[in-house]
Amino acid sequence: MEYSAFYINHQFLVEPATHLVTEMNSAQKTRLEPRLMKLLCLLAERAETVIQREYLIQEIWGDYGGGDEGLTQAISFLRKTLNDTDKKMIATIPKQGYILHAT
């Protein structure tokens, strides 16, 4: 699925076609690997909705054995990219999944 460019909280410009996330205040650009960009797009597509870990692992990693650990690391990297040090933008819902609190 192709995603169009979008903003997160009017603070980050996400450009899936080029795998770039630009922080608007500083113009700092971060290039995401394809799996991380797909994860960010899936979270943004369903903002304010809990997305199950199993769904994310299957959609992004398929049958790859390291998907669970990969998802945990990917969420951590996205939080750093989005300056989400307090883990409020990408919240963990214990024993369920993740939710992106964003517009």
RODO-2510 file (C-alpha; in nm, 4 decimals, decimal comma):
residues 103
     n   res          X          Y          Z
     1     m     0,0000     0,0000     0,0000
     2     e     0,1278     0,3446    -0,0914
     3     y     0,0916     0,6203     0,1654
     4     s     0,0794     0,9927     0,0939
     5     a     0,2818     1,2429     0,2932
     6     f     0,1188     1,3485     0,6200
     7     y     0,1828     1,5529     0,9324
     8     i     0,1871     1,4324     1,2909
     9     n     0,0664     1,6966     1,5373
    10     h     0,1720     1,9711     1,2933
    11     q     0,5242     1,9028     1,4194
    12     f     0,6543     1,6250     1,1946
    13     l     0,6233     1,5844     0,8197
    14     v     0,6228     1,2164     0,7277
    15     e     0,7081     1,1351     0,3663
    16     p     0,6636     0,7610     0,3100
    17     a     0,7823     0,7702    -0,0533
    18     t     1,1274     0,8943     0,0527
    19     h     1,1262     0,7342     0,4015
    20     l     1,1878     1,0740     0,5625
    21     v     1,0524     1,2279     0,8813
    22     t     1,1190     1,6013     0,9146
    23     e     1,0879     1,7808     1,2477
    24     m     0,9339     2,1109     1,1385
    25     n     1,0876     2,3422     1,4012
    26     s     1,4473     2,2383     1,3457
    27     a     1,4136     2,0989     0,9903
    28     q     1,6009     1,7912     1,1137
    29     k     1,5424     1,4976     0,8817
    30     t     1,5509     1,1330     0,9840
    31     r     1,5516     0,8559     0,7257
    32     l     1,3584     0,5484     0,8368
    33     e     1,4146     0,1977     0,7077
    34     p     1,1107     0,0633     0,5169
    35     r     0,9787    -0,1463     0,8073
    36     l     0,9888     0,1507     1,0445
    37     m     0,8108     0,3721     0,7931
    38     k     0,5423     0,1087     0,7419
    39     l     0,4962     0,0828     1,1197
    40     l     0,4630     0,4595     1,1534
    41     c     0,2118     0,4696     0,8672
    42     l     0,0045     0,1888     1,0202
    43     l    -0,0032     0,3673     1,3558
    44     a    -0,0934     0,6999     1,1938
    45     e    -0,3603     0,5407     0,9767
    46     r    -0,5377     0,4283     1,2938
    47     a    -0,4426     0,7149     1,5252
    48     e    -0,6214     0,7036     1,8617
    49     t    -0,6962     0,3317     1,8134
    50     v    -0,5158     0,0453     1,9875
    51     i    -0,3391    -0,1723     1,7332
    52     q    -0,2593    -0,5254     1,8470
    53     r     0,1060    -0,6296     1,8626
    54     e     0,0287    -0,9504     1,6748
    55     y    -0,1281    -0,7560     1,3885
    56     l     0,1728    -0,5243     1,3593
    57     i     0,4191    -0,8137     1,3705
    58     q     0,2301    -1,0043     1,1015
    59     e     0,1875    -0,6993     0,8762
    60     i     0,5496    -0,5870     0,8976
    61     w     0,7610    -0,8917     0,9740
    62     g     0,5376    -1,1698     0,8396
    63     d     0,6648    -1,5075     0,9521
    64     y     1,0087    -1,3777     1,0496
    65     g     1,1004    -1,5244     1,3872
    66     g     1,2406    -1,2027     1,5379
    67     g     0,9293    -0,9963     1,4791
    68     d     0,8369    -0,9529     1,8454
    69     e     1,1759    -0,8109     1,9433
    70     g     1,1884    -0,6191     1,6152
    71     l     0,8604    -0,4453     1,6966
    72     t     0,9824    -0,3456     2,0423
    73     q     1,3017    -0,1972     1,8956
    74     a     1,1095    -0,0262     1,6150
    75     i     0,8707     0,1422     1,8597
    76     s     1,1706     0,2633     2,0624
    77     f     1,3342     0,4091     1,7512
    78     l     1,0108     0,5819     1,6432
    79     r     0,9754     0,7347     1,9890
    80     k     1,3270     0,8783     1,9607
    81     t     1,2528     1,0108     1,6115
    82     l     0,9339     1,1798     1,7333
    83     n     1,0974     1,3139     2,0535
    84     d     0,8493     1,1047     2,2525
    85     t     1,0632     1,0670     2,5642
    86     d     0,7618     1,0404     2,7959
    87     k     0,6022     0,7685     2,5763
    88     k     0,2747     0,9594     2,5508
    89     m     0,2611     1,0017     2,1735
    90     i     0,3161     0,6306     2,1084
    91     a     0,1655     0,4685     2,4143
    92     t     0,2060     0,1045     2,5103
    93     i    -0,1161    -0,0662     2,6094
    94     p    -0,0001    -0,3592     2,8261
    95     k    -0,0824    -0,7053     2,6894
    96     q    -0,2517    -0,5469     2,3867
    97     g    -0,0466    -0,3248     2,1614
    98     y     0,0213     0,0384     2,0822
    99     i    -0,1747     0,3557     2,0215
   100     l    -0,0599     0,6726     1,8474
   101     h    -0,1992     0,9808     2,0194
   102     a    -0,1739     1,2293     1,7367
   103     t    -0,3618     1,4392     1,4874
***
